[in-house]
Amino acid sequence: MALGQTTDATFQQDVLQSPLPVLVDFWAEWCGPCKMMLPILEESAPDLVDKIKIIKLNIDQNPGIPSAFGVRSIPTLIIFKNGQAVAQKTGVMPKNKLIEWIDSSI
């Protein structure tokens, strides 16, 4: 399943104004752990389709939003609900931990 994408320009509409909670994956092309996290997110997305949107944001192409939310290392996952950041994790985690974290955060 393809994950959504957002940019500095569309973040407000894609994430902050979303009726569903949104998990934003802050990543970069050169980041090995980010590449490890991608298939876990893709595999998890179908199980979460009615609960949360999963959107990726490339930090190299979009430096404004990561800076605004204090993203210092990647991959960083932030869950946004009702326009607010409600939970944040950094690093790779297995699918079962990802699902548990999402369920406990939304």
DRENPA-3360 file (N, C-alpha, C; in nm, 2 decimals, always signed):
BEGIN
1 = MALGQTTD = +0.08/-0.12/+0.00/+0.00/+0.00/+0.00/+0.09/+0.12/+0.00 ~ +0.06/+0.22/-0.09/+0.14/+0.34/-0.10/+0.10/+0.43/+0.02 ~ +0.20/+0.49/+0.08/+0.18/+0.58/+0.19/+0.16/+0.72/+0.13 ~ +0.09/+0.81/+0.20/+0.07/+0.94/+0.16/+0.20/+1.02/+0.17 ~ +0.21/+1.14/+0.11/+0.32/+1.23/+0.11/+0.27/+1.37/+0.15 ~ +0.35/+1.44/+0.22/+0.32/+1.58/+0.25/+0.44/+1.66/+0.24 ~ +0.42/+1.80/+0.23/+0.53/+1.89/+0.21/+0.51/+2.00/+0.31 ~ +0.61/+2.09/+0.32/+0.60/+2.21/+0.40/+0.47/+2.29/+0.36;
9 = ATFQQDVL = +0.45/+2.29/+0.23/+0.34/+2.37/+0.17/+0.20/+2.31/+0.20 ~ +0.19/+2.18/+0.21/+0.06/+2.11/+0.22/+0.04/+2.05/+0.36 ~ +0.13/+2.07/+0.45/+0.13/+2.01/+0.58/+0.00/+2.05/+0.66 ~ -0.03/+2.18/+0.66/-0.15/+2.23/+0.73/-0.27/+2.15/+0.68 ~ -0.29/+2.14/+0.55/-0.41/+2.08/+0.50/-0.40/+1.92/+0.52 ~ -0.29/+1.86/+0.49/-0.28/+1.72/+0.49/-0.28/+1.66/+0.63 ~ -0.22/+1.73/+0.73/-0.20/+1.68/+0.86/-0.29/+1.75/+0.97 ~ -0.26/+1.88/+0.98/-0.33/+1.96/+1.09/-0.48/+1.97/+1.08;
17 = QSPLPVLV = -0.53/+1.97/+0.95/-0.67/+1.98/+0.93/-0.74/+1.85/+0.90 ~ -0.67/+1.74/+0.92/-0.72/+1.61/+0.89/-0.83/+1.57/+0.99 ~ -0.94/+1.51/+0.95/-1.04/+1.47/+1.04/-0.99/+1.34/+1.12 ~ -0.91/+1.26/+1.05/-0.85/+1.14/+1.11/-0.72/+1.18/+1.18 ~ -0.67/+1.11/+1.28/-0.54/+1.13/+1.33/-0.44/+1.10/+1.22 ~ -0.32/+1.16/+1.22/-0.22/+1.14/+1.12/-0.09/+1.10/+1.18 ~ -0.02/+0.99/+1.13/+0.11/+0.96/+1.17/+0.21/+1.01/+1.06 ~ +0.30/+1.10/+1.10/+0.39/+1.16/+1.00/+0.53/+1.09/+1.02;
25 = DFWAEWCG = +0.58/+1.03/+0.92/+0.71/+0.97/+0.92/+0.81/+1.07/+0.86 ~ +0.89/+1.13/+0.94/+1.00/+1.22/+0.90/+1.12/+1.14/+0.86 ~ +1.16/+1.15/+0.73/+1.26/+1.06/+0.67/+1.35/+1.13/+0.57 ~ +1.45/+1.06/+0.53/+1.54/+1.11/+0.42/+1.59/+1.00/+0.34 ~ +1.62/+1.02/+0.21/+1.67/+0.92/+0.12/+1.80/+0.85/+0.17 ~ +1.89/+0.92/+0.23/+2.01/+0.87/+0.28/+2.01/+0.80/+0.41 ~ +1.89/+0.79/+0.47/+1.88/+0.73/+0.61/+1.85/+0.58/+0.60 ~ +1.95/+0.50/+0.65/+1.93/+0.36/+0.65/+1.81/+0.31/+0.74;
33 = PCKMMLPI = +1.81/+0.36/+0.86/+1.69/+0.32/+0.95/+1.56/+0.36/+0.89 ~ +1.55/+0.47/+0.82/+1.43/+0.52/+0.75/+1.38/+0.41/+0.65 ~ +1.48/+0.36/+0.58/+1.45/+0.26/+0.48/+1.40/+0.13/+0.54 ~ +1.45/+0.10/+0.66/+1.41/-0.02/+0.74/+1.27/+0.00/+0.79 ~ +1.23/+0.12/+0.82/+1.10/+0.15/+0.88/+0.99/+0.15/+0.77 ~ +1.02/+0.18/+0.64/+0.93/+0.19/+0.53/+0.84/+0.07/+0.52 ~ +0.90/-0.05/+0.50/+0.81/-0.17/+0.49/+0.72/-0.20/+0.61 ~ +0.77/-0.16/+0.73/+0.69/-0.18/+0.85/+0.57/-0.09/+0.84;
41 = LEESAPDL = +0.59/+0.03/+0.80/+0.47/+0.13/+0.79/+0.38/+0.08/+0.68 ~ +0.43/+0.04/+0.56/+0.35/-0.01/+0.45/+0.27/-0.13/+0.49 ~ +0.33/-0.22/+0.57/+0.26/-0.34/+0.61/+0.15/-0.31/+0.71 ~ +0.17/-0.21/+0.79/+0.08/-0.17/+0.90/-0.04/-0.09/+0.85 ~ -0.02/-0.02/+0.74/-0.12/+0.08/+0.69/-0.26/+0.02/+0.67 ~ -0.27/-0.10/+0.60/-0.40/-0.16/+0.58/-0.48/-0.19/+0.71 ~ -0.40/-0.23/+0.82/-0.47/-0.26/+0.94/-0.52/-0.13/+1.01 ~ -0.47/-0.02/+0.97/-0.50/+0.11/+1.04/-0.58/+0.20/+0.96;
49 = VDKIKIIK = -0.63/+0.16/+0.85/-0.69/+0.25/+0.75/-0.81/+0.33/+0.81 ~ -0.89/+0.28/+0.90/-1.00/+0.35/+0.95/-0.96/+0.43/+1.08 ~ -0.84/+0.41/+1.13/-0.80/+0.47/+1.25/-0.71/+0.60/+1.23 ~ -0.61/+0.59/+1.13/-0.51/+0.69/+1.12/-0.46/+0.69/+0.98 ~ -0.42/+0.81/+0.93/-0.35/+0.82/+0.80/-0.20/+0.81/+0.83 ~ -0.12/+0.75/+0.74/+0.02/+0.75/+0.75/+0.08/+0.83/+0.63 ~ +0.15/+0.93/+0.67/+0.21/+1.02/+0.57/+0.36/+1.04/+0.59 ~ +0.43/+1.05/+0.48/+0.58/+1.06/+0.49/+0.61/+1.21/+0.45;
57 = LNIDQNPG = +0.72/+1.26/+0.52/+0.77/+1.39/+0.49/+0.92/+1.39/+0.48 ~ +0.97/+1.41/+0.36/+1.11/+1.41/+0.33/+1.18/+1.54/+0.39 ~ +1.26/+1.52/+0.49/+1.32/+1.64/+0.56/+1.42/+1.72/+0.48 ~ +1.48/+1.65/+0.38/+1.57/+1.73/+0.29/+1.50/+1.82/+0.20 ~ +1.38/+1.78/+0.15/+1.31/+1.86/+0.05/+1.22/+1.96/+0.13 ~ +1.19/+1.93/+0.26/+1.09/+2.01/+0.33/+1.15/+2.04/+0.47 ~ +1.25/+2.13/+0.49/+1.31/+2.16/+0.62/+1.23/+2.23/+0.72 ~ +1.12/+2.30/+0.67/+1.05/+2.39/+0.77/+0.97/+2.32/+0.87;
65 = IPSAFGVR = +0.89/+2.22/+0.83/+0.81/+2.15/+0.93/+0.89/+2.07/+1.03 ~ +0.99/+1.99/+0.99/+1.08/+1.92/+1.09/+1.14/+2.02/+1.19 ~ +1.18/+2.13/+1.15/+1.24/+2.23/+1.23/+1.13/+2.28/+1.33 ~ +1.01/+2.31/+1.28/+0.90/+2.36/+1.37/+0.87/+2.26/+1.48 ~ +0.88/+2.13/+1.45/+0.85/+2.03/+1.55/+0.97/+1.97/+1.62 ~ +1.08/+2.03/+1.61/+1.20/+1.99/+1.68/+1.26/+1.85/+1.64 ~ +1.24/+1.81/+1.52/+1.29/+1.68/+1.47/+1.44/+1.70/+1.45 ~ +1.51/+1.62/+1.53/+1.66/+1.63/+1.53/+1.73/+1.50/+1.47;
73 = SIPTLIIF = +1.66/+1.39/+1.48/+1.71/+1.27/+1.42/+1.60/+1.19/+1.35 ~ +1.63/+1.10/+1.26/+1.53/+1.03/+1.18/+1.56/+0.88/+1.18 ~ +1.47/+0.80/+1.16/+1.33/+0.83/+1.14/+1.26/+0.88/+1.27 ~ +1.18/+0.99/+1.26/+1.10/+1.03/+1.37/+0.95/+1.02/+1.33 ~ +0.87/+0.96/+1.41/+0.73/+0.94/+1.39/+0.65/+1.03/+1.49 ~ +0.57/+1.11/+1.44/+0.48/+1.20/+1.52/+0.34/+1.17/+1.49 ~ +0.26/+1.15/+1.59/+0.11/+1.14/+1.57/+0.05/+1.27/+1.60 ~ -0.03/+1.32/+1.50/-0.11/+1.44/+1.52/-0.26/+1.41/+1.53;
81 = KNGQAVAQ = -0.32/+1.47/+1.62/-0.47/+1.45/+1.64/-0.53/+1.58/+1.67 ~ -0.63/+1.62/+1.59/-0.70/+1.75/+1.60/-0.60/+1.86/+1.59 ~ -0.50/+1.85/+1.50/-0.41/+1.96/+1.48/-0.30/+1.97/+1.58 ~ -0.29/+1.88/+1.67/-0.18/+1.88/+1.78/-0.09/+1.76/+1.77 ~ +0.03/+1.78/+1.80/+0.12/+1.66/+1.81/+0.09/+1.60/+1.95 ~ +0.06/+1.47/+1.95/+0.02/+1.40/+2.07/+0.11/+1.29/+2.11 ~ +0.20/+1.25/+2.02/+0.29/+1.14/+2.06/+0.41/+1.14/+1.96 ~ +0.53/+1.10/+2.01/+0.65/+1.11/+1.92/+0.74/+0.99/+1.96;
89 = KTGVMPKN = +0.79/+0.93/+1.85/+0.89/+0.82/+1.87/+1.00/+0.84/+1.77 ~ +1.13/+0.80/+1.81/+1.24/+0.81/+1.71/+1.30/+0.67/+1.70 ~ +1.34/+0.64/+1.58/+1.40/+0.51/+1.55/+1.31/+0.41/+1.50 ~ +1.36/+0.29/+1.47/+1.29/+0.18/+1.40/+1.22/+0.10/+1.51 ~ +1.10/+0.06/+1.49/+1.03/-0.03/+1.58/+0.96/-0.14/+1.50 ~ +0.94/-0.26/+1.56/+0.87/-0.36/+1.49/+0.72/-0.33/+1.48 ~ +0.65/-0.40/+1.38/+0.51/-0.37/+1.35/+0.42/-0.38/+1.48 ~ +0.44/-0.48/+1.56/+0.35/-0.50/+1.68/+0.37/-0.38/+1.78;
97 = KLIEWIDS = +0.49/-0.33/+1.79/+0.52/-0.21/+1.88/+0.46/-0.09/+1.82 ~ +0.47/-0.07/+1.69/+0.41/+0.04/+1.62/+0.26/+0.05/+1.64 ~ +0.20/-0.07/+1.62/+0.05/-0.07/+1.63/+0.01/-0.04/+1.77 ~ +0.08/-0.10/+1.87/+0.05/-0.07/+2.01/+0.06/+0.08/+2.04 ~ +0.17/+0.14/+1.99/+0.20/+0.28/+2.02/+0.09/+0.37/+1.96 ~ +0.05/+0.33/+1.84/-0.06/+0.41/+1.77/-0.19/+0.39/+1.85 ~ -0.22/+0.27/+1.88/-0.35/+0.25/+1.95/-0.35/+0.32/+2.09 ~ -0.24/+0.32/+2.16/-0.24/+0.39/+2.29/-0.23/+0.54/+2.27;
105 = SI = -0.20/+0.59/+2.16/-0.18/+0.74/+2.14/-0.31/+0.80/+2.08 ~ -0.39/+0.73/+2.01/-0.51/+0.79/+1.95/-0.64/+0.74/+2.03;
% end
